[in-house]
Amino acid sequence: MTSAKNSDLHRALGELRRCLGALRAAHGDHAVIRRLVNGVERLEIDAADLPNLVPVPGYAPDEVVYVPDAPYDPDLWSNADDEGIGGRRPHIA
């Protein structure tokens, strides 16, 4: 990450923190505001680690990955569960 991008990121996180402070001053200390502040804090922790990143070998950031429009083979999903509605179970009468 370039120092300019790093500075832009830290500037944006600072702006988020200022906006959340204004929201807290206007609306009080609500759970939703505390969650957003926590999210910004986690982003700041992760942003501090960015200068230590080592590039992934073979990663091409401009590489285009094409996903076919053809339907998937239904056998691919034969033992999969539907997320949110539970697994496929035989109907018990």
C-alpha positions in Angstrom: 0.0 0.0 0.0 1.4 3.4 -0.9 1.8 6.0 1.7 -0.8 8.2 -0.1 -3.4 5.4 0.0 -2.5 4.7 3.7 -3.0 8.4 4.5 -6.4 8.4 2.6 -7.5 5.4 4.6 -6.6 6.9 7.9 -8.2 10.2 6.9 -11.4 8.4 6.1 -11.4 6.5 9.3 -10.9 9.7 11.2 -13.8 11.3 9.4 -16.0 8.2 10.3 -15.0 8.6 13.9 -15.9 12.4 13.8 -19.2 11.6 12.2 -20.0 9.0 14.9 -19.1 11.5 17.6 -21.6 14.0 16.1 -24.3 11.2 15.9 -23.6 10.3 19.5 -23.9 14.0 20.6 -27.2 14.4 18.6 -28.9 11.1 19.5 -27.2 9.8 22.6 -25.3 6.6 23.4 -27.4 4.0 21.5 -26.3 0.4 20.8 -26.2 1.0 17.1 -23.7 3.9 17.5 -21.6 1.8 19.8 -21.5 -1.0 17.2 -20.4 1.4 14.5 -17.7 2.9 16.8 -16.5 -0.7 17.5 -16.4 -1.3 13.7 -14.3 1.8 13.2 -11.9 0.6 16.0 -11.5 -2.8 14.3 -10.8 -1.1 11.0 -8.2 1.1 12.6 -6.5 -2.0 14.2 -6.5 -3.7 10.8 -5.3 -0.6 9.0 -2.3 -0.5 11.4 -1.2 -3.9 10.1 -1.3 -2.9 6.4 2.3 -1.6 6.2 3.5 -5.1 7.2 1.7 -6.9 4.4 3.7 -9.1 2.1 2.4 -9.4 -1.5 0.7 -12.7 -2.3 2.8 -14.6 -4.9 1.1 -15.0 -8.2 -1.7 -12.5 -7.4 -2.6 -10.3 -10.4 -4.8 -7.5 -9.2 -6.0 -6.6 -12.7 -6.8 -10.2 -13.7 -10.4 -10.7 -14.8 -12.1 -13.9 -13.7 -15.0 -14.9 -15.9 -17.9 -16.7 -14.4 -20.0 -18.7 -16.9 -23.7 -18.0 -17.2 -24.5 -21.7 -17.7 -26.3 -23.4 -14.8 -24.3 -25.4 -12.4 -24.4 -29.2 -12.4 -27.2 -30.1 -9.8 -25.0 -33.0 -8.5 -22.6 -30.3 -7.2 -25.3 -29.4 -4.6 -26.7 -32.8 -3.9 -25.5 -32.9 -0.2 -25.7 -29.2 0.5 -27.9 -27.6 3.1 -30.0 -24.5 2.3 -28.5 -21.8 4.5 -31.1 -20.3 6.7 -33.8 -23.0 6.2 -32.0 -26.1 7.5 -30.9 -29.3 5.8 -32.8 -31.5 3.4 -34.6 -34.1 5.5 -36.9 -36.8 4.4 -40.5 -35.8 4.9 -41.9 -37.5 8.0 -45.7 -37.8 8.0 
